[in-house]
Amino acid sequence: MSQRELKKCVFCDPKDRPILIATDNFLVVSCRMSLKEGHLLILAKEHKYSMAELAKTQYDELTALQNRCKAIIYDIWDKKASCGEHGTGLVESEQEQSSASIMHAHRHIAPIDDEAETELLIEAEMKPTTGYSEFNPTKSYIWLEDKHGNQYVTYKPMRKQILRGAIAKGANTESDYVWQNAKTETHKIYKINEANTITKVQKYLKAQNKENVGEDFGLLLKEASKFVGRKQLTEYARCGMVSSALMTDKRSIFTGICLDVRCGIGFCAEQAAIADMLKNNETRIAKIVTTCGKSIFPPCGKCRELIRMVNSENMKTQVMVDNNTVSTIAELLPHAWYAPWKESGEIWR
């Protein structure tokens, strides 16, 4: 695909829609042309023609994300969801006969009626598959994982948007599922479905995140508290009055204590915890808490800058600032230090 075509790909940079979930290699969004509530899409961040192009580790990440999306749909709408993909082959002749309307790797996650699922399997002459190990990235295909986890694939050329047709079965969009030709009234239904899906999923994830945050910070506070305890090292130095614990995006936990030495020598507990993390080749901090045993307090300005400087994504780091409040580094550091040489594109070395 040319650079010009890439710029036109609506899935390469989907700024026009809320990102519901983001992982290292994928984004989850509500389908813009939602045939029913609970119609989600998983998009590959990197432009690929199909999920068959993924490395095995990426595909494992995709599988875990699919299962998470299925669980979300079941929890919100009390319906088991299926997954489907119109995979486009790398060979040009295969691209011409692809049933995908947008040739960027994406998967549909949505409830599908049993009858529609059966009709799809028969019409497309789909055969059972084990999935990743049997994919051929050079060929266009249609892949389906039904609500029971059984996988099927066909390499037979099919009509456009056959998966959308199956998803629409039994919904008020059933007779008008081809979005390019849909009537104005159907587009209004698409928008209502999309808006309701976004609102409900965001509310669900917010509640889930709040629950997880509480558990994670409880664990971090427990870890940090283990190392609180003033130690007088010499007449010039003391340590351990403050302890910090952080959790990375990989859920690794690292800890550190403060060191206070005369003549302005020493470091904060957060800096020690970050150094512990860096020596283990991790940089993305998901959550951090600092305590002196009796109370919790936010990092100082220098530590806030350090947190965001080791990884720009750490502006999203959640910080426990007291027993009842969690803020992000972005909120605690509204005017981060600016490097003047960045305008020239220079990198500090």
N, C-alpha and C positions, 0 to 999 in steps of 0.2 A: 504494500500500500504506500502511495506517495505521501510526502509531507503535507501536501495540500489536502489530500483526502483525510489524513489523520486529524488535521485542524477542524474538519467538518464532522468528525465522529462525536456524536452526542454523549457517548459513554466514556470517552477518554477523560473528560473533565466535566462531570455533571454538576456544575455550580448552580444550576437552575432548580435544584431539588434538595431537600434536607437529607443528609447522610444519617441513616438510623444507626448503623454499626460500621465500624472501620477496623480491619485487621491489617496485618503487614502487607498482604497482597490483594485484598478484596474490599469492596464496599457493598453495603446493603441499603437499598432504597425502595420506596414504594413504586410500583409500576406506574409510570405517567399515564398510560392508557389502561387503568385498572378495570378489569372485567368484573371484579367483585371485591368486597372488602377482604383484606388479608392476602392480597396479591403482591408479593414481594419479588424483587430482582436482586441477584448477586452479580456484581460486575467485577471483572478482573481489572485491577488498577493499571497494569501494563497492557498495551494494545496487543491482543492475540485474537486469532480467528476462532479458536475454540478452546475449551478447557483441556482438550487432548494434548495441547502444546505444553501444559504445565509440567514442572519437575515433580517428582514423587512427593517431596516434602510440601510443595505448594498444594498438591492435590489433597494431601491429608488435611491441610489447613482448611481447604474448601469443604471437605466432607464434614469436618467438625462444625463449620459455620452453617452448613445446610441443616444439620441436626439441631443446632441452636434455633434456627429460623422456624423449623417445624415445631419445636417445643413452644416457641412464642405464639405461633398461630393457634396451636391447640389450647394454650392457657387463656388466650383472649377470646377466641371464637368457638372453642370447644369442638373443633373439627380437625381431623388428621389431614395433613397436607402431603402433596406429591411434588416431585422436582422434575423439571424437564429442560432440555437444551436443544436448540438448533445449532449444531456445530458446523462451522464452515471449513472446508478443506484448504490446505495450503496451495494445492495445485489450481491454476487459473480455471481450468475446465470444470473443476469441482465447485469453484466459487460461483460459476454461472448457474449451476443447478441447485445451489443451496436454498433451503426453505427459510433461511433467516432473512429478516428485513433489515436488520442492523448487524453488520459483520464485525462485531466486537464480542468477544466471549462473555456470555451472560447466561444465567439460569433463572428460570421461573420457579418460584415456590408459592404454591396456592392449593387450596382444597379443590379436588376434582371428583366429580360424581363417579361411582363405581361403573355405571353404565357407559359414561363417556370414556373412561380409562380403557374399558374392554374394547369399545369401538375403535379407539386409537391404536391399540395393539394389533387388531385385526386388519384395519385399513393400511397401516404402515408396514405390516408383516414383520413386526418387531420380534426379535429373538432374545432369549435370556443371555445376560452377560455378567461377568464378574467386575466389569467397570474398567478402571484405569489400565490394567495390564493388557487389555484387549483393544484399547483405542488405537486407531490409525489416524494420526493428525493430518495426513495428506488428503484424506477423503472427507466429504461432507456427510453428516449423520444426524439422526434424531435419537436422543437418549432420554430415557424415562426411569425414574425411581418411584415406584408406587408407594402408597401410604403404608404398606407393610415392609418396605425396604427392599423389595425385589427390583432388580435392574434389568432393563431391556434396551436394545439398540437396533437401528436399521440404517443401512447405507443406501436404501432405495430412494430415488428422487421423489419428493412429495410436494403437495401444494403449499403455498406460503402460509405461515402462521397456523399450521395445523395444531400446534400445542395450545395456542390461544383459543382455538375452536373448542378443544376439549375442556379447558378451564371455564369457558363461557356457558357450557352445557347446564341448563337448569336455571341460569341467571337471566336477568332482564336485558342482558347484552348478547344473548345467545345467537340471535339472527343478524348481529351487526358487530362481529368481533374483529374484522379487518380494519384496523384503526385508520389507515390511509383513506378508506372509503366510507367511514362511519358518518352517520347523520349528525346534524347539530345537536339533536336531543340526546343521542348516545354519548357524544362528547361531554355533555353536561353530567351524565351518569358517571362517566370515567372520572371526572374531576371530583365529584362527591365521594366516590369510592376511594380515590387517592387521599383526599383530605381526611376522611374518617380513619383510614388505615394509618396515616402518619400520626394523627392525634392519639389514637389508641396505643400504638406501638411505643411512641415517645413516653406516654404516661406509664406504661408497663415497665419500660427500661429504667425510667427515673426511680420508680418504687423499688425495683430490683437492685439498682445501683446503691440506693440509700441503705438497703438491707446489707448489701455486701460491704459497703464502706464502713458501716458500724462494726461488722465482724472483723474486717481487716485492721481497722485502727485499734480495736481491742487487742488483737494479736500483737501489733506493733508496740503498743503501750506496755504490754506485758514484757516483751523482749527488751525494750529500752530500760524499763524499771530494774531489770536484773543487774544493770551495770552502774546504777546511781549509787554514789557513796564517796564522799570526799576522802582523798588520800593525800596526806602531806608528804611530799617526796623529799624535799630539802627545805632549808629556810628560804629558798628562792622559788620553789615550784610546788604546785599542787594540781590535782586532777580529779575527774569523776564527779564534780558537783552537778554536772548536767550530762544527760545521755540522750542519744538520738537513734531512732531506728527508721529505716526506709524500706519500701517494697518496690521492686522494679516491675516493668510490664510483663516480665517472665515469672513474676511472683517469687523471685529470690528476695531474701531479707538480709540486710547488712546493717551493722550497728557501729556506733562510735561514741567516745566520751571526749569531754573538753580537756584541754591542757592550759593552765594559767601559769605563766612564768614571768618573773620580773623583767623590766626593760621592754615590756610590750611584746615579748615572745610568747607564742602559744597559738592555739586554734580552737574553733568552736566544735561542738559535738557533731554538728551536721557535716562539717568539713571532713572529720575523721570517718564518718559513715560513708560519705561520697568516695573518699579515697579507698575504702574497703571494697566498694562496688567497682571502682575503676580497675583495680588490680585483678578483678574477675571478668574483665572485658564486657561490662554492661554499662550503659549510660542513661537509659530511659527510666526515670523515677516516676512511679505511679502515685505513691503516697509516702508521706513522711510525718513523723511526730517527734517532738522534743520535750523532755520533762526533767524536772529537778527532783522528782519523787512526790512532792506535795502539790505541784501544779503543772499545767501544760502551757507552753507559750510558743508563739511563731518564731521562725528564724529571723535573725537580724538582717539588715539590708545587704551586707556583704555576702551572707549565705544565700539570700534570695537570688542575687546576681550569679553566684556560683552554680546554683541549681539549674538556672536557665542557660548558662553558658556551656555546660558540658553536653547539652543536647537541647536544641531549639524547641523540640516537642515538650520539654519539661515546663513550658509555660502552662501546660494543662495539669501539671502535678498538683495533687490534692494535698493540702496542708491542714492538719488539725491545729487550730489556733487556740481553742479552749475546749472544755468538756462538751460543749454543745454546738460548736461551730467548725465547719470545714470550708476552706476557701481554696482557690487555685493560686498558683504563683502569679498568673496574669492579673488577678484581682489585688494581690499584695504588692505587685510591682507594676503599677500603671504606666510609669515612665522609666523604662529600663535604660541602662546606659547605652549610649549610641557610639559606635565605632566610626569616626569620620572617614577612615580610609576605605570603607565599604563602597562609597560612591564610585571609586575608581575601579572596583572589582578586585582590589588587592586582598590577599588573605594573610593574616598575621602568622608568621612562622618564627 
